Amino acid sequence: EKYEFNNHALQAFLEFGWLARQLKAPKQKEKMSLEFTQFLCALLVLPEASIDLKAAICRTITWACSGQLHMALLVPTLSSVLKQRNIFLKTCATVTLVNMTKCHEPVKDVLTRMDAQATLVEHLGIPDDDLIYYTLMLTTSLSRTTAQRLALKKCGAVEELVHLLQMTYSESKDHLLAELASSVGQLCNEEDIRCSMAEAKVFRRLLSLYTDYPCSSRLRAKLMFAIRQFCIAGSSTSESLRDDVAPILPQVIEELSELVQSSQSFDTLDDDQTDWLVSSVLLLYTLAIDRTLLEEMRDPELQFKETLLKLRFSPLKELDVTRERIIEL
């Protein structure tokens, strides 16, 4: 039969839910049925489908992430969309995969088996802030295990991250820098990656960003996380790097004290500020391994003792990650 493929009509039918209602209803825990999923996947790889229609499909899949998904269909299809030439469409597919990995842990394993890391590394080299930002988020999600981190290293992720970190950033790119620091910190769980990044002066760059850059609470927290990853005990490299942190130690303690001693209630802190507090405690705990740095922390002028006392009676004492560390400090 003859037909006219109308992208605008299909997009409207999709966004108003008409298309989904024409197919089998989803099961109890699903938001998209198998039949509807198959239809959307076919549209995503259809050459006649417009960029706007494919972007609308990505948004629909993102909306459905809170329910059960047919991942065996969706992940390979979205991975193929990542390889299409249009940057906007690459970004839409990346955003969708970011949300899928947050809600469905198995998606990470499927992407790793499909060698998605190679595509992500290619995207990090494309000069588009939105694409780089969401690619960094997905890179962080796909760096939770040793196998995932080694796969990223093999594809050249370390070199791309080092290159991005050395670039000059404006204050408007705080969000991008925060994700970059998070990715760097995750990869530093591997000793060889940590050493190669240290040799590339990544650690010094992180320190300079912390001291010289007007950071948001989120960026402060992520920079502290990455700095701490370099300083964790276990190698001679870490020992020498901990010595380099000494100049920023007073700043870390003073900023922590200011936040804790302010009139602002802990209950009113947003997630980024809470993350900042937690990251500060974890960084100081790691640095306290060094007796010289520990003595510097105990300098009466820094009033660190008073800050710790208040932290012991704050909601942070309820968190497993900080409770024992606050007491030991």
The 8 nearest C-alpha neighbors of each residue, nearest first, counted from 0:
[[1, 2, 3, 4, 5, 47, 9, 45],
 [0, 2, 3, 4, 5, 47, 6, 9],
 [3, 1, 4, 0, 5, 6, 47, 9],
 [2, 4, 5, 1, 6, 0, 8, 47],
 [3, 5, 6, 2, 47, 48, 9, 8],
 [4, 6, 8, 7, 3, 9, 10, 48],
 [7, 5, 9, 8, 10, 49, 48, 4],
 [6, 8, 10, 9, 5, 11, 52, 51],
 [7, 9, 11, 10, 5, 6, 12, 13],
 [10, 8, 12, 6, 11, 7, 13, 5],
 [9, 11, 13, 7, 52, 8, 12, 6],
 [10, 12, 8, 14, 13, 9, 15, 7],
 [13, 11, 17, 9, 15, 10, 18, 14],
 [14, 12, 10, 16, 18, 11, 15, 9],
 [13, 15, 11, 16, 12, 10, 55, 59],
 [16, 14, 12, 13, 17, 11, 18, 10],
 [15, 17, 13, 14, 19, 18, 12, 20],
 [18, 16, 12, 20, 19, 15, 13, 21],
 [19, 17, 13, 21, 20, 12, 16, 22],
 [18, 20, 21, 16, 17, 22, 35, 13],
 [19, 21, 17, 18, 22, 16, 24, 23],
 [22, 20, 18, 19, 17, 23, 24, 35],
 [23, 21, 20, 19, 35, 24, 34, 18],
 [24, 22, 32, 34, 25, 21, 20, 35],
 [23, 25, 32, 22, 26, 20, 19, 31],
 [26, 24, 32, 31, 29, 30, 23, 27],
 [25, 27, 29, 28, 24, 32, 30, 31],
 [26, 28, 29, 25, 30, 67, 66, 24],
 [29, 27, 66, 67, 26, 30, 25, 68],
 [30, 28, 67, 66, 26, 25, 31, 27],
 [29, 31, 63, 66, 25, 32, 28, 67],
 [32, 30, 25, 29, 35, 36, 63, 33],
 [31, 33, 25, 35, 34, 24, 36, 23],
 [32, 34, 36, 35, 37, 31, 69, 25],
 [33, 35, 37, 32, 36, 38, 23, 22],
 [36, 34, 38, 32, 37, 33, 31, 19],
 [35, 37, 33, 39, 38, 34, 32, 40],
 [38, 36, 40, 34, 35, 39, 33, 41],
 [37, 39, 35, 41, 36, 40, 34, 42],
 [40, 38, 42, 36, 41, 37, 43, 35],
 [41, 39, 43, 37, 42, 38, 76, 36],
 [40, 42, 38, 39, 43, 44, 45, 37],
 [43, 41, 45, 39, 40, 44, 48, 38],
 [44, 42, 40, 41, 53, 45, 39, 48],
 [45, 43, 42, 41, 46, 40, 80, 76],
 [44, 46, 42, 47, 48, 43, 41, 40],
 [47, 45, 48, 44, 49, 43, 42, 50],
 [48, 46, 45, 49, 4, 6, 42, 44],
 [47, 49, 45, 46, 42, 6, 52, 50],
 [50, 48, 52, 51, 6, 53, 47, 46],
 [49, 51, 53, 52, 54, 88, 48, 85],
 [52, 50, 54, 49, 53, 55, 10, 6],
 [51, 53, 55, 49, 10, 54, 50, 56],
 [52, 54, 56, 50, 55, 51, 43, 49],
 [53, 55, 51, 57, 56, 52, 91, 50],
 [56, 54, 58, 52, 53, 57, 51, 59],
 [57, 55, 53, 59, 54, 58, 60, 52],
 [56, 58, 54, 60, 55, 59, 95, 92],
 [59, 57, 61, 55, 56, 60, 62, 54],
 [58, 60, 56, 62, 57, 61, 55, 63],
 [61, 59, 63, 57, 62, 58, 56, 64],
 [62, 60, 58, 95, 64, 63, 59, 57],
 [61, 63, 59, 60, 64, 58, 65, 30],
 [62, 64, 60, 30, 61, 65, 66, 59],
 [65, 63, 61, 66, 62, 99, 60, 102],
 [64, 66, 63, 102, 67, 62, 30, 61],
 [67, 65, 29, 64, 28, 30, 63, 68],
 [66, 68, 29, 28, 65, 69, 64, 30],
 [69, 67, 70, 66, 29, 64, 31, 63],
 [68, 70, 71, 72, 73, 33, 67, 36],
 [69, 71, 73, 72, 68, 74, 106, 75],
 [70, 72, 69, 73, 74, 75, 109, 68],
 [73, 71, 70, 69, 74, 75, 76, 37],
 [72, 74, 70, 76, 75, 71, 77, 69],
 [73, 75, 77, 76, 70, 72, 78, 71],
 [76, 74, 78, 77, 73, 72, 79, 71],
 [77, 75, 79, 73, 78, 74, 40, 72],
 [76, 78, 80, 74, 79, 75, 92, 73],
 [79, 77, 75, 81, 76, 80, 74, 82],
 [78, 80, 76, 77, 81, 82, 75, 83],
 [81, 79, 77, 83, 82, 78, 76, 89],
 [82, 80, 89, 78, 79, 83, 92, 77],
 [81, 83, 80, 79, 84, 78, 118, 89],
 [84, 82, 80, 81, 85, 89, 79, 88],
 [83, 85, 86, 82, 89, 88, 81, 80],
 [84, 86, 88, 87, 83, 89, 50, 90],
 [87, 85, 89, 88, 90, 84, 130, 127],
 [88, 86, 90, 89, 85, 91, 130, 50],
 [87, 89, 91, 90, 85, 86, 92, 54],
 [90, 88, 81, 86, 92, 87, 91, 93],
 [89, 91, 130, 93, 87, 88, 92, 94],
 [92, 90, 88, 94, 93, 89, 54, 57],
 [91, 93, 95, 89, 90, 94, 77, 57],
 [92, 94, 90, 96, 95, 91, 97, 89],
 [95, 93, 97, 91, 92, 96, 133, 90],
 [94, 96, 92, 61, 98, 93, 97, 57],
 [95, 97, 99, 93, 98, 94, 100, 92],
 [98, 96, 94, 100, 137, 95, 99, 93],
 [99, 97, 101, 95, 96, 100, 61, 102],
 [98, 100, 96, 102, 101, 97, 103, 64],
 [99, 101, 103, 97, 98, 106, 102, 104],
 [102, 100, 98, 99, 103, 97, 104, 140],
 [101, 103, 99, 100, 98, 64, 65, 104],
 [102, 104, 100, 105, 99, 106, 101, 64],
 [103, 105, 106, 100, 107, 102, 101, 108],
 [106, 104, 108, 107, 103, 109, 100, 70],
 [107, 105, 109, 104, 108, 100, 103, 110],
 [108, 106, 110, 105, 109, 104, 100, 141],
 [107, 109, 111, 105, 110, 106, 112, 104],
 [108, 110, 106, 112, 111, 107, 113, 105],
 [111, 109, 113, 107, 115, 112, 108, 106],
 [110, 112, 108, 114, 113, 109, 115, 107],
 [113, 111, 109, 114, 110, 108, 115, 107],
 [112, 114, 110, 111, 115, 109, 75, 78],
 [115, 113, 111, 116, 112, 117, 110, 118],
 [114, 116, 110, 118, 117, 113, 111, 119],
 [117, 115, 119, 114, 118, 151, 120, 154],
 [116, 118, 120, 154, 115, 119, 114, 121],
 [119, 117, 121, 115, 116, 120, 122, 82],
 [120, 118, 116, 122, 121, 117, 134, 123],
 [119, 121, 123, 117, 122, 118, 156, 116],
 [120, 122, 118, 119, 123, 124, 117, 125],
 [123, 121, 119, 125, 124, 120, 118, 131],
 [124, 122, 120, 131, 121, 125, 119, 159],
 [123, 125, 122, 121, 126, 159, 120, 131],
 [124, 126, 122, 123, 127, 121, 131, 130],
 [127, 125, 124, 128, 131, 123, 130, 122],
 [126, 128, 130, 129, 125, 131, 86, 132],
 [129, 127, 131, 130, 132, 126, 175, 172],
 [130, 128, 132, 131, 127, 133, 90, 134],
 [129, 131, 90, 127, 132, 133, 128, 134],
 [130, 132, 134, 128, 123, 129, 133, 135],
 [133, 131, 129, 135, 175, 134, 130, 128],
 [134, 132, 136, 135, 130, 131, 94, 137],
 [133, 135, 131, 137, 136, 132, 130, 138],
 [134, 136, 138, 132, 133, 137, 178, 131],
 [137, 135, 133, 139, 134, 138, 178, 140],
 [136, 138, 140, 134, 97, 139, 135, 141],
 [139, 137, 135, 141, 140, 136, 134, 142],
 [138, 140, 182, 136, 142, 137, 141, 135],
 [139, 141, 137, 138, 142, 136, 143, 100],
 [142, 140, 138, 139, 143, 147, 107, 137],
 [141, 143, 148, 147, 139, 140, 144, 185],
 [144, 142, 141, 140, 147, 145, 185, 148],
 [145, 143, 147, 146, 142, 148, 141, 149],
 [144, 146, 148, 147, 149, 143, 189, 142],
 [147, 145, 149, 144, 148, 150, 142, 143],
 [148, 146, 150, 142, 144, 145, 149, 141],
 [149, 147, 142, 145, 151, 150, 146, 186],
 [148, 150, 152, 146, 151, 147, 145, 153],
 [149, 151, 147, 153, 148, 152, 146, 154],
 [152, 150, 148, 154, 156, 149, 153, 116],
 [151, 153, 149, 155, 156, 154, 150, 157],
 [152, 154, 150, 151, 155, 149, 156, 117],
 [155, 153, 151, 117, 152, 156, 150, 116],
 [156, 154, 152, 157, 153, 158, 151, 159],
 [155, 157, 159, 151, 152, 120, 158, 154],
 [158, 156, 160, 159, 155, 152, 161, 192],
 [157, 159, 161, 156, 160, 155, 162, 152],
 [160, 158, 162, 156, 161, 157, 163, 123],
 [161, 159, 163, 157, 162, 158, 164, 156],
 [160, 162, 164, 158, 159, 163, 157, 165],
 [161, 163, 159, 165, 160, 164, 158, 166],
 [164, 162, 160, 166, 161, 165, 159, 179],
 [163, 165, 161, 162, 166, 160, 179, 204],
 [164, 166, 162, 163, 161, 167, 204, 201],
 [165, 167, 163, 164, 168, 162, 161, 169],
 [168, 166, 165, 169, 164, 163, 172, 170],
 [169, 167, 172, 166, 170, 171, 176, 173],
 [168, 170, 171, 172, 167, 173, 212, 213],
 [169, 171, 172, 173, 168, 213, 214, 212],
 [170, 172, 169, 173, 174, 168, 175, 176],
 [173, 171, 175, 170, 174, 169, 168, 176],
 [174, 172, 176, 175, 171, 170, 177, 218],
 [175, 173, 177, 172, 176, 178, 218, 132],
 [176, 174, 172, 132, 178, 177, 173, 179],
 [175, 177, 179, 173, 178, 174, 180, 172],
 [178, 176, 218, 174, 180, 179, 175, 221],
 [179, 177, 181, 175, 180, 176, 135, 136],
 [180, 178, 176, 182, 181, 177, 175, 183],
 [181, 179, 183, 177, 178, 182, 222, 221],
 [180, 182, 178, 184, 179, 183, 221, 177],
 [183, 181, 139, 185, 179, 184, 180, 178],
 [184, 182, 180, 186, 181, 185, 179, 187],
 [185, 183, 225, 181, 187, 182, 186, 228],
 [186, 184, 182, 187, 183, 188, 181, 142],
 [185, 187, 188, 183, 184, 148, 189, 182],
 [188, 186, 193, 189, 184, 185, 192, 228],
 [187, 189, 186, 185, 190, 228, 193, 184],
 [190, 188, 187, 192, 191, 193, 186, 145],
 [189, 191, 193, 192, 194, 188, 187, 234],
 [192, 190, 194, 193, 189, 195, 187, 196],
 [193, 191, 195, 189, 194, 190, 187, 196],
 [192, 194, 187, 190, 196, 191, 195, 197],
 [195, 193, 197, 191, 196, 192, 190, 198],
 [194, 196, 198, 192, 197, 193, 191, 199],
 [197, 195, 199, 193, 198, 201, 194, 192],
 [196, 198, 194, 200, 199, 195, 201, 202],
 [197, 199, 195, 200, 196, 194, 201, 202],
 [198, 200, 196, 197, 201, 195, 161, 202],
 [201, 199, 197, 198, 203, 202, 204, 196],
 [200, 202, 204, 196, 203, 197, 199, 205],
 [203, 201, 205, 204, 200, 197, 206, 226],
 [204, 202, 206, 200, 205, 201, 207, 197],
 [203, 205, 201, 207, 202, 206, 208, 200],
 [206, 204, 202, 208, 203, 207, 209, 201],
 [205, 207, 203, 209, 204, 208, 210, 202],
 [206, 208, 204, 210, 209, 205, 211, 203],
 [209, 207, 212, 205, 211, 206, 210, 204],
 [208, 210, 206, 207, 211, 212, 205, 222],
 [209, 211, 207, 208, 212, 206, 247, 250],
 [212, 210, 208, 207, 209, 213, 206, 214],
 [211, 213, 208, 214, 209, 210, 207, 170],
 [214, 212, 211, 215, 170, 209, 210, 208],
 [215, 213, 212, 218, 219, 216, 173, 209],
 [214, 216, 218, 217, 219, 213, 173, 220],
 [217, 215, 219, 272, 218, 271, 275, 220],
 [218, 216, 271, 220, 215, 219, 221, 177],
 [217, 219, 177, 221, 215, 220, 216, 214],
 [220, 218, 216, 222, 217, 221, 214, 215],
 [221, 219, 275, 223, 217, 218, 278, 222],
 [220, 222, 224, 218, 223, 181, 177, 219],
 [221, 223, 225, 219, 224, 220, 180, 218],
 [224, 222, 226, 220, 221, 225, 227, 278],
 [223, 225, 221, 227, 222, 226, 278, 220],
 [224, 226, 184, 228, 222, 227, 223, 180],
 [227, 225, 223, 229, 228, 224, 222, 230],
 [226, 228, 230, 224, 282, 229, 225, 223],
 [229, 227, 225, 226, 230, 231, 184, 187],
 [228, 230, 227, 226, 231, 237, 193, 225],
 [231, 229, 237, 227, 241, 228, 240, 232],
 [232, 230, 228, 229, 237, 285, 227, 233],
 [233, 231, 237, 234, 230, 238, 285, 288],
 [232, 234, 231, 237, 235, 238, 236, 230],
 [233, 235, 236, 237, 232, 238, 231, 190],
 [234, 236, 238, 237, 239, 233, 232, 240],
 [235, 237, 234, 239, 238, 240, 194, 197],
 [238, 236, 230, 240, 234, 235, 239, 229],
 [239, 237, 235, 241, 236, 240, 234, 242],
 [238, 240, 242, 236, 241, 237, 235, 243],
 [241, 239, 237, 243, 242, 238, 230, 236],
 [240, 242, 244, 238, 243, 239, 230, 237],
 [241, 243, 240, 239, 244, 245, 238, 292],
 [244, 242, 240, 241, 245, 239, 246, 203],
 [243, 245, 241, 242, 246, 247, 248, 240],
 [244, 246, 248, 243, 247, 242, 292, 241],
 [247, 245, 244, 248, 243, 249, 250, 242],
 [248, 246, 250, 245, 249, 244, 251, 210],
 [247, 249, 251, 245, 250, 246, 252, 244],
 [250, 248, 252, 251, 247, 253, 301, 246],
 [251, 249, 253, 247, 248, 252, 254, 210],
 [252, 250, 248, 254, 249, 253, 255, 247],
 [253, 251, 255, 249, 250, 254, 256, 248],
 [252, 254, 256, 250, 255, 251, 249, 257],
 [255, 253, 257, 256, 251, 252, 250, 258],
 [256, 254, 252, 258, 253, 257, 251, 259],
 [257, 255, 253, 259, 254, 258, 306, 260],
 [258, 256, 254, 260, 255, 259, 261, 253],
 [257, 259, 255, 256, 261, 260, 254, 263],
 [260, 258, 256, 257, 261, 255, 306, 309],
 [261, 259, 257, 256, 258, 262, 306, 309],
 [262, 260, 263, 258, 259, 257, 264, 256],
 [261, 263, 264, 260, 259, 258, 265, 257],
 [264, 262, 261, 265, 267, 268, 258, 259],
 [263, 265, 266, 267, 262, 268, 261, 259],
 [264, 266, 268, 267, 263, 313, 314, 259],
 [265, 267, 264, 268, 314, 269, 263, 313],
 [268, 266, 265, 264, 269, 263, 272, 270],
 [269, 267, 265, 266, 272, 273, 270, 264],
 [268, 270, 272, 271, 273, 267, 266, 274],
 [271, 269, 273, 272, 274, 268, 275, 217],
 [270, 272, 217, 274, 273, 269, 216, 275],
 [273, 271, 275, 274, 269, 216, 270, 268],
 [272, 274, 276, 270, 275, 271, 268, 277],
 [273, 275, 271, 277, 272, 276, 220, 278],
 [274, 276, 220, 272, 278, 273, 277, 216],
 [277, 275, 273, 279, 274, 278, 272, 280],
 [276, 278, 274, 280, 279, 275, 281, 273],
 [277, 279, 281, 275, 280, 276, 220, 223],
 [280, 278, 276, 282, 277, 281, 275, 283],
 [279, 281, 277, 283, 278, 282, 284, 276],
 [282, 280, 284, 278, 279, 283, 285, 277],
 [281, 283, 285, 279, 227, 284, 280, 278],
 [284, 282, 286, 280, 285, 281, 287, 279],
 [285, 283, 281, 287, 282, 286, 280, 324],
 [286, 284, 282, 283, 287, 288, 281, 231],
 [285, 287, 283, 288, 284, 289, 282, 292],
 [286, 288, 293, 289, 284, 285, 283, 292],
 [289, 287, 286, 285, 290, 293, 284, 292],
 [288, 290, 287, 292, 291, 286, 293, 241],
 [291, 289, 293, 292, 288, 294, 287, 295],
 [290, 292, 294, 293, 289, 295, 287, 288],
 [293, 291, 295, 294, 289, 290, 287, 296],
 [292, 294, 287, 290, 296, 295, 291, 289],
 [295, 293, 297, 291, 296, 292, 290, 298],
 [296, 294, 292, 298, 297, 293, 291, 248],
 [297, 295, 293, 294, 298, 292, 303, 301],
 [298, 296, 294, 295, 299, 303, 293, 304],
 [297, 299, 295, 300, 296, 301, 294, 302],
 [300, 298, 302, 301, 297, 303, 304, 296],
 [299, 301, 298, 302, 303, 297, 296, 249],
 [300, 302, 303, 299, 298, 253, 252, 249],
 [303, 301, 299, 304, 300, 305, 306, 298],
 [302, 304, 306, 301, 305, 307, 297, 296],
 [303, 305, 307, 306, 302, 308, 297, 299],
 [306, 304, 308, 303, 307, 302, 309, 256],
 [305, 307, 303, 309, 308, 304, 256, 310],
 [308, 306, 310, 304, 309, 305, 303, 311],
 [309, 307, 305, 311, 306, 310, 304, 312],
 [308, 310, 306, 311, 307, 312, 313, 305],
 [309, 311, 313, 307, 312, 308, 306, 315],
 [312, 310, 308, 309, 313, 316, 307, 325],
 [313, 311, 310, 309, 316, 314, 308, 315],
 [312, 314, 310, 315, 311, 316, 309, 265],
 [315, 313, 316, 317, 312, 265, 318, 310],
 [316, 314, 317, 313, 318, 321, 322, 310],
 [315, 317, 322, 314, 318, 311, 313, 321],
 [318, 316, 315, 314, 322, 319, 321, 313],
 [317, 319, 315, 320, 316, 321, 322, 314],
 [320, 318, 322, 321, 317, 323, 316, 315],
 [319, 321, 318, 322, 323, 324, 277, 281],
 [320, 322, 324, 319, 318, 323, 325, 315],
 [323, 321, 316, 319, 324, 325, 318, 320],
 [324, 322, 326, 325, 321, 327, 319, 320],
 [325, 323, 327, 321, 326, 322, 328, 284],
 [324, 326, 328, 323, 327, 322, 321, 311],
 [325, 327, 323, 324, 328, 322, 311, 307],
 [328, 326, 324, 325, 323, 284, 322, 287],
 [327, 325, 326, 324, 284, 287, 307, 283]]
